[in-house]
Amino acid sequence: MTPSAPKQRQVLALLSARANRLTLTEDLYRELWGSRPPRTAAATLHTYIGQLRRSMAKALDVAPRAVSERLLRTQPGGYVLRADPGRYDYAQYQRLLDKADEARRTRQAEKAVPHYRAALDLWRGPALADISCGPVLRVWAERANESRLNSTEKLIALELQLGNPLEVLSELRELAARHPLHENLHGQLMVALSLAGRRNEALETYHSLRKRIVRELGLEPSARLTLLLQDIIKSRPHVHALWGLDSHDMQYSA
């Protein structure tokens, strides 16, 4: 029942992003019209909500009143979209991520890896990729995408720690290409290549990144990345395999 009209899609997206929580009317105004909502904002939003309720009622083969009472409810200050957490992909992602982070904190790398994999497998592309986001949704999407990238880096770090560079090598190549100035991802790619016996490629990765950083930012790579380069040159796999791990992971590996 996903609507095709851009404004209705924005309303549904924001309600979904805050499923089971109150979405303030003022946030919906700001999402749809920025800092200058029209005088007809209240009536127009009411129309959008009514259209969504009718679409939901038709899709579920129930009366519109049932949707208003149980699914898309009006509450003081705004609206709440009710969603079963078991069928709400972002809630599932968060639950799996919590399990993964807990396993990682308790030094259970083998247990954490499949939870991270399951969480990341729920993604099919950038958050809200098919929505024309306003200021509120844009912040939510950026935060969600950042969470996805951070989780990916944690997973890769654990796979490298466990001695599985080939499990993440192709993924790292793609990520490094997508984020050409991201030092941590390039560092992880250097580690994966080195552990896979491709030290020359690891060194080439560093020098290519350094050229881009110097050309585009006028800076040198961080001291941390330079130390990683030295570890690879000196063939110190136990040390450089720890790249990207935080204190919990370091304690585990120790």
Residue pairs with C-beta under 8 A, 6 or more apart in sequence:
1 55
1 56
1 58
1 59
2 9
2 12
3 9
3 12
3 51
3 52
3 55
5 51
6 132
7 32
7 48
8 48
8 51
8 52
9 130
9 131
9 132
10 31
10 32
10 131
10 132
10 133
10 134
10 137
11 28
11 31
11 32
11 45
11 48
11 49
11 52
12 52
13 128
13 131
13 133
13 137
14 23
14 27
14 28
14 31
14 136
14 137
14 140
15 23
15 72
15 79
15 80
15 81
16 81
16 83
17 90
17 128
17 137
17 140
18 81
19 81
19 82
19 83
19 88
19 90
19 91
20 80
20 81
20 82
20 83
20 85
21 80
22 75
22 77
22 78
22 79
22 80
23 78
23 79
23 80
23 81
24 77
24 78
25 42
25 45
25 77
25 78
25 79
26 78
27 78
27 136
28 45
28 78
28 79
29 37
29 41
29 45
30 37
30 134
30 135
30 136
31 134
31 135
31 136
31 137
32 41
32 44
32 45
32 134
33 41
33 134
34 134
34 135
38 44
49 72
49 74
49 79
52 72
53 64
53 67
53 68
53 71
53 72
54 64
56 67
56 71
56 72
57 63
57 64
57 66
57 67
60 66
60 67
60 71
68 74
70 82
71 81
71 82
72 79
72 80
72 81
72 82
73 79
73 80
73 82
83 91
85 91
85 92
85 95
86 92
89 122
90 144
92 119
92 122
93 119
93 122
93 123
96 115
96 116
96 118
96 119
96 122
97 115
97 116
97 119
97 147
97 151
99 115
100 112
100 113
100 115
100 116
100 119
100 151
100 154
100 155
101 112
101 154
103 109
103 111
103 112
103 115
104 112
104 154
104 158
104 248
104 249
104 252
105 248
107 248
107 251
107 252
109 158
109 161
109 162
109 249
109 252
110 162
112 154
112 158
113 155
113 158
113 159
113 162
116 151
116 152
116 154
116 155
116 158
117 155
119 151
120 148
120 151
120 152
120 155
123 148
126 141
126 145
127 140
127 141
127 144
127 145
127 148
128 137
128 140
128 141
128 144
131 137
131 141
133 141
149 175
149 179
152 171
152 175
153 184
153 185
153 188
153 244
155 168
156 168
156 171
156 172
156 188
156 192
156 244
157 188
157 243
157 244
157 245
157 249
158 245
158 249
159 165
159 167
159 168
160 168
160 188
160 191
160 192
160 195
160 241
160 243
160 244
161 241
161 242
161 245
161 249
161 252
161 253
163 195
163 241
165 191
165 192
165 193
165 195
165 196
166 192
166 196
168 188
168 192
169 189
169 192
169 193
169 196
172 185
172 188
172 189
172 192
173 189
175 182
175 185
175 189
176 182
176 185
176 186
176 189
176 205
179 185
180 209
180 212
181 209
181 212
181 213
181 216
181 217
183 209
183 221
183 222
183 224
183 225
184 244
186 205
186 206
186 209
186 225
187 224
187 225
187 228
187 243
187 244
188 243
188 244
189 202
189 205
190 202
190 203
190 205
190 206
190 228
190 229
190 232
190 240
190 243
191 202
191 228
191 232
191 240
191 241
191 243
191 244
193 199
193 201
193 202
193 205
194 202
194 232
194 237
194 240
195 237
195 241
199 232
199 235
202 232
203 229
203 232
203 233
206 221
206 225
206 228
206 229
206 232
209 221
209 225
210 220
210 221
213 219
213 220
213 221
214 220
220 226
228 240
228 243
231 239
231 240
232 240
242 249
242 250
242 253
245 253
